[in-house]
Amino acid sequence: MGLPNINDINHKSIKELKEEIIITKRELLNLNIRQRTQQEIKPHLFKCTKRKLAQLLTLETKINKSQE
């Protein structure tokens, strides 16, 4: 899993974007739970997931501001 690219998600509708944000938040929560319970995880997944979430939220903000 490489670092996500904003161009991959740039052409989604607002509904798909919100669903993707929820899924990404859930993934981050699961990673945190697995880390707290000392299960094996790959640390780079935190960076990738957080970056993807930041990109999704930025894109959502950009779309919301353009609609106003």
C-alpha positions as CSV (number, residue, x, y, z in Angstrom):
1,M,0.0,0.0,0.0
2,G,1.7,3.2,-1.2
3,L,0.9,6.7,-0.1
4,P,-2.5,7.7,-1.4
5,N,-2.7,10.3,-4.2
6,I,-5.4,13.0,-4.2
7,N,-5.9,12.5,-7.9
8,D,-7.3,9.0,-7.2
9,I,-10.2,10.4,-5.2
10,N,-10.6,13.8,-6.9
11,H,-13.5,12.7,-9.1
12,K,-15.9,11.3,-6.5
13,S,-19.3,12.6,-5.7
14,I,-19.9,14.2,-2.2
15,K,-21.8,11.1,-1.1
16,E,-19.0,8.7,-2.1
17,L,-16.5,11.1,-0.4
18,K,-18.4,11.0,2.9
19,E,-18.6,7.2,2.8
20,E,-14.9,7.1,2.1
21,I,-14.2,9.4,5.1
22,I,-16.2,7.1,7.4
23,I,-14.4,4.0,6.1
24,T,-11.0,5.6,6.6
25,K,-11.8,6.8,10.1
26,R,-12.9,3.2,10.9
27,E,-9.7,1.9,9.5
28,L,-7.7,4.3,11.7
29,L,-9.7,3.3,14.8
30,N,-9.1,-0.4,14.1
31,L,-5.4,0.3,13.7
32,N,-5.3,2.0,17.1
33,I,-7.2,-0.8,18.7
34,R,-4.9,-3.4,17.3
35,Q,-1.9,-1.4,18.5
36,R,-3.3,-1.0,22.0
37,T,-4.0,-4.7,22.3
38,Q,-0.4,-5.4,21.2
39,Q,-1.3,-7.2,18.0
40,E,1.1,-7.2,15.2
41,I,0.6,-4.2,12.9
42,K,2.6,-2.4,10.2
43,P,3.4,1.1,11.5
44,H,3.5,2.6,8.0
45,L,-0.3,2.0,7.8
46,F,-0.8,4.8,10.4
47,K,0.9,7.3,8.1
48,C,-0.9,6.2,5.0
49,T,-4.3,6.1,6.7
50,K,-3.9,9.5,8.3
51,R,-2.7,11.1,5.1
52,K,-5.6,9.6,3.2
53,L,-8.1,11.0,5.8
54,A,-6.5,14.4,5.6
55,Q,-6.8,14.4,1.8
56,L,-10.4,13.4,2.0
57,L,-11.3,16.0,4.5
58,T,-9.4,18.7,2.5
59,L,-11.3,17.7,-0.6
60,E,-14.6,17.7,1.2
61,T,-13.9,21.3,2.5
62,K,-12.9,22.4,-0.9
63,I,-16.2,21.1,-2.4
64,N,-18.3,22.6,0.4
65,K,-16.7,26.0,0.0
66,S,-17.2,26.0,-3.8
67,Q,-20.9,25.2,-3.4
68,E,-21.5,28.2,-1.2
